[in-house]
Amino acid sequence: MKPTKNIKIVLLLLSSIINELYGQTYNHLVPNVVFPYQLNSGKLPENTYILISPLKLNSNPTDKNYISPKPIIIDHNGYVFWYMNSSSGSIGDFKYSSNDSLFYFTKYLNGIASYQLMDLKFNFVDSILNTNNVLSDAHEFQKLSNGNYIIGGMKDSIMDLSKLNYNGKPGSKTTNVRGYVIQEFNKQHKLVFEWNSNNYIHPKESFESYGYDSTKYDYAHGNSIEEDADGNLLVSLRYLNSIYKINHQNGKIIWKLGGKSSSFSFTNDLGFSGQHDARRLTNDAISLFDNANTSKEPKTSRIIQYKLDTLNWTATKIWEYNQPFFVKSLGSYQVVNDDTHLINNGFSFRPNPSVVIINKLKENIATLTFKDSVMCYRSFCFEIPFQIKQPKILHANIGNKTILVAPDGVKNYLWSTGDTTQIIIADKRTTYQVWTNYGTGMLGSLPIDLSKITNDDFYLCNKNQKKISSPKYGETYFIKSPNGIETTIIWK
């Protein structure tokens, strides 16, 4: 039977809806070594930048059109301001510290995490590694108020878990239990504090739904460390569905929020599970990304803030933002300021956005969506006092060609067209951008929209400084701009 006209119309509408949801549409220029994205937003405040380090799931350097995971900085207009040149391995947790004007990020390669620091000129200044036979864990890197650095790690112990049942079967008498470790280093990289969950928390606190493996039982799985207002430490232990407060001096547990033996009762909420990114807020509340792994179906993840009362030992929900989808792992949440909240959706893919920025009324400010299978561990929004003069692209209509010229004095060029020369011929009246080497990466120029420009920035002249209106193929000319002779060009 042939479809009727009405059925055809319905099919066309469905096709349009599917393309809208799943189509690979991107609305900002990127170099071909950076994952393309769609950013829908009003204009972010000036000097505000999004720091993000996307990676593609199940991708490796042998794949066609492989893009390596790398930190990128997106400016308030949505353009790539800077990106790191190279990067083997996975890079995540890319953030900025206004206290010392440094960038922090974690590089994970061949099972080893190194914790890196860069200055505002994007040069490496320091790095930290786990020590004392502690295995790498790439989840967390923080600077404490005393100037020390704190990172996560893992260390194994053999335990008898035969009295515990997992899916109806007893655990092994010789279970290799993977403890979550906190290590603190001073500025000289000397280890000054270490805490191992295996010494303080029994695996019976874990939840069966996260799985059991007698050869490597990761029962706690820490994913964030936060210095509390009193100097003690808050640690998110995902497989315990709990936030633990730990004495920074002796390692003893002060309290637990959530889990099987919570110190607090929830007054107006059912609690959280599989959480990430627990942080102390300035209003004495705690925020976290609630993945909701062990919640009832249909599962949806959310952002939540709790006010903690340590006299009556109650936890009161004071703010939440519910996602319309489930994020089974990863995720972060940043209170940027009183009216700006950034949500990074971790292990979640298109058509769900990777990043959502909302105000305190939960109104949308911006959404950022990458291509299929691209995700981000954490994302952040910062005001950064860059003292960097972004390159400016010069342009001129000469003969029947539009010429674009990037600045002199750099070794590498990468245009939004894929060209790698200083000078290119523009074939469309559209927007162009070029990236040039700066520090350990590439700095983006100010975009130029040829559809909105009428005046030329330069003209050609010969060696005698005479203006040339009809250049000849193969001849060398000087580019003359208001700032003087910028460079030379061989006409092609």
PyMOL commands that set and color helices and strands:
alter all, ss='L'
color gray80, all
select helices_A, chain A and resi 5-22+197-199+203-205+208-210+238-240+450-452
alter helices_A, ss='H'
color red, helices_A
select strands_A, chain A and resi 37-41+48-56+72-74+80-84+90-97+102-109+112-118+124-129+135-143+149-159+165-166+169-170+175-185+191-196+222-227+233-237+242-246+253-258+265-266+276-280+285-290+302-309+314-322+332-337+340-344+355-358+364-370+374-383+394-398+401-405+413-415+423-426+431-432+434-438+441-444+448-449+459-461+467-468+476-481+484-490
alter strands_A, ss='S'
color yellow, strands_A
deselect
rebuild
show_as cartoon
